[in-house]
Amino acid sequence: MPVVVALTSGGGPGRELAHLYALDRPLSEAEVHRAAALVEASGARSWTQREADRLVAQALDHQHAADPTPVVLAQITVLAQRAVRRDH
């Protein structure tokens, strides 16, 4: 999702990223690193993380409304947080 957000951001990093993606060949290692830096520079990664956090909070609010057992709620909470906070 961060790549799509960066590509549609309209800023310089997004335009440069679009140029890299338009190349008619696989990206070099340096270009892959540049693409990652452009996603970061566009603000797309941080926006995506905030959006994921917002959606998890919303989902957990709905879980509370369903009145699950404490164990089930804890398990769902851990699973949801791990899904949006992984570091790889």
C-alpha positions in Angstrom: 0.0 0.0 0.0 2.8 2.5 0.7 4.0 2.3 -2.9 0.5 3.1 -4.3 0.2 6.0 -1.9 3.6 7.3 -3.0 2.8 6.9 -6.6 -0.4 8.8 -6.3 1.0 11.5 -4.0 1.6 14.0 -6.8 4.9 15.1 -5.3 8.5 14.9 -6.6 9.2 11.6 -4.8 6.1 10.0 -6.3 7.0 11.2 -9.8 10.5 9.8 -9.5 9.2 6.5 -8.1 6.7 6.3 -11.1 9.7 6.8 -13.4 11.5 3.9 -11.8 8.5 1.7 -12.0 8.1 2.6 -15.7 11.5 1.2 -16.6 11.3 -1.7 -19.0 13.7 -3.9 -16.9 14.2 -5.1 -13.4 15.5 -2.5 -11.0 19.1 -2.6 -9.9 19.9 -2.9 -6.3 20.7 0.8 -6.1 17.3 1.6 -7.7 15.5 -0.7 -5.3 17.1 1.3 -2.4 16.2 4.5 -4.1 12.6 3.4 -4.5 12.4 2.6 -0.8 13.8 6.0 0.0 11.3 7.7 -2.3 8.4 5.9 -0.6 9.7 7.2 2.8 10.4 10.7 1.4 6.8 10.9 0.0 5.4 10.3 3.5 3.5 7.3 2.2 5.0 4.8 4.7 4.1 6.9 7.7 0.6 7.7 6.3 0.0 4.0 5.7 1.1 3.1 9.2 -1.3 5.8 10.7 -4.1 4.5 8.5 -3.5 0.9 9.6 -3.4 1.9 13.2 -6.7 3.8 12.8 -8.4 0.8 11.1 -7.1 -1.6 13.8 -8.5 0.7 16.5 -11.8 0.9 14.7 -11.9 -2.9 14.4 -11.1 -3.4 18.0 -13.9 -1.0 19.0 -16.2 -3.3 17.1 -14.8 -6.3 18.8 -15.5 -4.7 22.2 -19.1 -4.1 21.1 -19.4 -7.8 20.3 -18.6 -8.6 23.9 -16.0 -11.4 23.4 -14.4 -13.3 26.2 -11.3 -11.5 27.6 -9.1 -14.3 26.2 -10.5 -14.0 22.7 -10.3 -10.2 22.8 -6.7 -10.4 24.0 -5.8 -12.8 21.2 -7.5 -10.7 18.5 -5.8 -7.6 19.8 -2.3 -9.2 19.7 -2.9 -10.6 16.2 -4.2 -7.3 14.8 -1.3 -5.3 16.3 1.3 -7.8 15.0 -0.2 -7.6 11.5 0.2 -3.8 11.3 3.4 -3.4 13.4 5.7 -6.0 11.8 9.2 -4.8 10.9 9.9 -6.8 7.8 
